[in-house]
Amino acid sequence: MCEMTELERLTAYDRMYEDLLKERDKVAADMDRLRAAGKNRGATYQQLLAQKLTVQNLIGRFEIYGIKEK
């Protein structure tokens, strides 16, 4: 693997953070859709809930380390 410059590394962190925010929003929308259909007890909903919690945890870690604003 090739070495990244500091700017490349920072850009990668920014990209990752933005992707996490997009994923969080998509998962929330999917959960809302299932909830509206009365399917909030199904396996798909439970998997989305676990994914949402995981993504929120990662976003929170960015914030703890001061990489992104709260």
Wavefront OBJ file of the C-alpha trace (Angstrom):
o trace
v 0.000 0.000 0.000
v 1.359 3.433 -0.866
v 1.814 6.171 1.705
v -0.750 8.947 1.863
v 0.130 12.575 2.263
v -1.402 14.447 5.189
v -3.804 16.206 2.808
v -4.877 12.896 1.264
v -5.430 11.443 4.725
v -7.539 14.427 5.802
v -9.539 14.220 2.577
v -10.150 10.518 3.208
v -11.415 11.246 6.737
v -13.733 13.929 5.376
v -15.046 11.550 2.703
v -15.575 8.791 5.250
v -17.452 11.136 7.598
v -19.714 12.363 4.793
v -20.392 8.764 3.700
v -21.326 7.846 7.275
v -23.786 10.748 7.420
v -25.345 9.638 4.121
v -25.595 6.044 5.326
v -27.197 7.178 8.595
v -29.816 9.175 6.686
v -30.551 6.299 4.280
v -30.936 3.789 7.105
v -33.246 6.162 8.996
v -35.383 6.628 5.868
v -35.571 2.867 5.320
v -36.582 2.376 8.966
v -39.269 5.055 8.653
v -40.635 3.354 5.529
v -40.823 -0.022 7.295
v -42.338 1.544 10.420
v -45.041 3.225 8.300
v -45.833 -0.174 6.771
v -46.148 -1.712 10.239
v -43.066 -3.859 9.776
v -41.036 -2.568 12.706
v -40.800 -5.998 14.331
v -39.335 -7.805 11.342
v -35.794 -9.002 10.807
v -35.018 -6.324 8.219
v -36.022 -3.563 10.619
v -33.911 -5.077 13.389
v -30.904 -5.309 11.057
v -31.357 -1.672 10.072
v -31.564 -0.699 13.740
v -28.252 -2.459 14.419
v -26.702 -0.746 11.382
v -28.006 2.635 12.555
v -26.464 2.171 15.995
v -23.139 1.129 14.488
v -23.026 4.135 12.165
v -24.002 6.504 14.977
v -21.202 5.068 17.094
v -18.669 5.728 14.328
v -19.933 9.277 13.820
v -19.684 9.832 17.563
v -16.064 8.710 17.560
v -15.227 11.316 14.942
v -16.795 13.913 17.230
v -15.013 12.657 20.365
v -11.644 13.048 18.651
v -12.560 16.505 17.392
v -12.376 15.507 13.739
v -15.859 16.881 13.114
v -17.997 19.372 14.977
v -20.764 18.176 17.281
l 1 2 3 4 5 6 7 8 9 10 11 12 13 14 15 16 17 18 19 20 21 22 23 24 25 26 27 28 29 30 31 32 33 34 35 36 37 38 39 40 41 42 43 44 45 46 47 48 49 50 51 52 53 54 55 56 57 58 59 60 61 62 63 64 65 66 67 68 69 70
